């Protein structure tokens, strides 16, 4: 399950909603507004499936509406391209608007959501619960759609580099992608809670409206000059592993960014 902890973090990418392809929302330090996210890596209990989970989600949404919660968004993540070591069926991702709403929401859930928590436990066995801080480098075109495709890589900063070098490279790459008409969004995630012995410095997450846009970007990088630009921009800055790909489906929407 330690490997699952690393792979689960992909779903947090979609937590950072935006309205247009832009790097303007990135602040002077290259980080932009950093949002808290939580991830549960889960497998279905015997005899349970996605239909059972959806019935619990419907009850949960009613609970959230009754309590006027508008600062928490959630998605379910289904693996698409993945390795044999990925030993969970799905990931629940929740994103809070800010740290205060994270604290208040967690407190309210622990003190008032007992029956629903038991309903989730009846369907899912969640062996991992981790927290990350997510910073946006490039906003996705048109905002975050209900269903999205996301890729994730675990990255380490090279010995002779600093994160300021990574930040500059990521901003340059985001500008290049925008010039090429890419509709993707890009984020970095930093581990905060529950990860333990993670062997990465940050995750690079890219979100696409669909596999169509992912394929368009793949072709541009592979055969349209993007590969040379990518290597030139990130040469000697960091070292990342192969990307995993997930299908993300919205189960609760919220306006997380102004």
N, C-alpha and C positions, 0 to 999 in steps of 0.2 A: 504493500500500500504506500510505501514511501515514494515509489515511482509515480503512483497515482496522484500523490500530492503535487508533484511537479507538473504533471500533465493537466490536472484539473483546472489550473489557473487560466487556461485559455478563455473560458467563458467570461471573465471579467472585462474583456475588451469592450463588449457591447454596453457596458455600464456608462460610458461617457457619451451621452447624446449631444448632437450638434445640429446645425441647420444648413451648413453649406461646406463645400470644399474650401478650406482656408487654413492658414497657419496663424491668422491674426489673433486667435484665442490663446495662443501660447504666450506666456509672459516673458519678461526680459531674461529670466533665468532658464528659459526653455522648458519649464515644467507646466505652466498653465495652472488651472484649478485642479488640485489633487483630490480625488474622491475615494472614500473607503468602500471596499467591496468584501463580501464573504462568499465562500465557495464550499459546497458540500459535495464530495465525491461518493456516489451511492450505487448500490446494486439492488435490483428488485428482489424482495423476499419470495420464497417458493409460492407459486400460485398467483403471484401478483404481476401486473404489467402496467404499461403506460396508461391504459384506460382507467385502472384503479387510481393511479396518481392524479389523473385529470379530474376525477370526481372529488378528491381531497382539495385540489387546487381551487375548484369552484367554491367550495365551502370557505377556504382561506381568503379568497377574494371578497366574499360577502363579509367576512370578519373585518378585513382591512377597510372596506367601504363603511361599515358600521362605526369604525373607530376613526374615520376621516383621515386615513393615512395617505398622503399624497407626495411623500418624499422618499419612497422606496420602490425600486423597480426590480423585476425578477425575470429570469429566463431559465429554460431547460436546455442543456447541451447534449447533443448526440454525437459520438465519435463517427468520423467518416474515413479519413486516412489516419491510421494509428498503428502502433507496434504491438507485438504479442505481450509485452509487459504491462499493457494498460488493462487493469483488472477491475474496472467498474463499468456499469451500464450507462450511467448518465451523470450529469453534474447539475446541481442547482446553484445558480448564481444570483445573489442579491446585491443591489447597489444602493447606497444611501446618498442623499444630496450633499451631506456634510457630516463632520464628526459629531456635532450635537444631535442631529437626527439619528445617527447610528446609535449613540448612547441611549437616547430616549426610546427608540424603537426596540432595541434589545431588552431594555428594562420592561417595557410594556408587554412584550411577547413572553418573557419569562414569568411575569406575574399574572398574565391574563389569557395566555394561549395554550394552556395545558391540554385541553381536550383535542384541539387541532394538532398539537405536537404529537400526541399519542396516535392520531389518525395517520400522520406522515410516517411514524415509526412502524406502523402496521404494514405499510406498503414498501418502505425503503430501509435498507441497512446502509447507513452512512458512516464509513470508517474514518473519514477525514473531514475536518472543518478548519479552513484556513482563512486568513485575512491578508489583503494586499492594499497598497496605495497605488492608484492608477492615474497617470499623467498623460495628457493628449498632446501629440505632435502634429497630427493632421486630421482634420474633421472629415467624416464621411459625407459624401454627396447626398443632399436631401435629408440628412438626419438618419437616425438609427431606425431601420425598418423592422417590422414585427418578426420577420425571419431573415437571418443573415448567415453568411459563411465567414468563419474566422480561421486564421492561421496563427500559430504561436511557435516561437523559438526561445529556448533558454540561452542566455548570453553571459559571457564573462568579459570584463574589461581586460585588455592586454596589459602586460606588466609595465610597459613604458607609456601607457595612456592613463588619462584621468577621465572622470565622467564629463567634464567640460568638453573634452574632445569628442566623446560620444554624442553629446547634445548638439554640438556644431554640425557633426556629420548627419545626424537625424534631421535637423532643420534643412540642411542642404538637400537631402534626399526627398523630403516632403515637398520642397519647392520644385524639384525636378519632376516628381510624379504629377504635381498639379499642372505643370507646363505640358506634360504628355497626355493630360485629360483623364488621369486615373480617378476613379470614384471611391477608392479605398480610404479608410481611416486608419491611423496608426497611433498606438499607445505604448508606453513603457509601464510595466508593473514592478513594484518593489515589495518584497516580502515584509510583512509586519507581524502577524500572529500565527502561531500554530505550525509553521513549516519545519522548525527544528533544524535538521542538518542539510538544508538545500545547498546544492553545489552550483548555483548561478548567482550573478549579481542583479540581474533584472531580466524580464521577459519582453520580447518585442512581439506585439500583437497587431495583426492587420485584419480589418473587417471589410467585407464586400457585400453589396446588396444581394448578390446571387453568384452561382458558379459561372455565369456568363461573364461577369466583370472580373472574376478571378482569372478566367481563361484569357481575357483580353490583356490583363497585366502580365500574365505568364508569357504570352507571345511577345509583348514589348520588351520584356527583360531578356528572354532567350534569343530573339531574332531581330529586335528592333533597336538595338544599341543600349538597352538598359543594363545589360550585364556588365559592359565596360564601365558605365557610369557608376554602377553599384560598387564594383571593385575599387574604382578610383576613390570614391567618397569614403568607403569604410576600411580601406587598406590599413592594416596595422592598428586599428582602433579597438576592435572587439572580436570575439570568436563565438559564433552561434552554432547550435546544432540544427538538424533537419526540422522543418516545420511539420506540426500536426495540424489536421483540419477537422473542424467541428461544424455541425449545423445547429444554429441557435434559434430557439422559438420563444417569443415573448409570452409570458404568462401574466405580467402586470406592468403597465406603462407608468412612467412618472417623468416630469420635467426636471432633470437633474442639473441642467446647466441653464443659466439665464440667457 
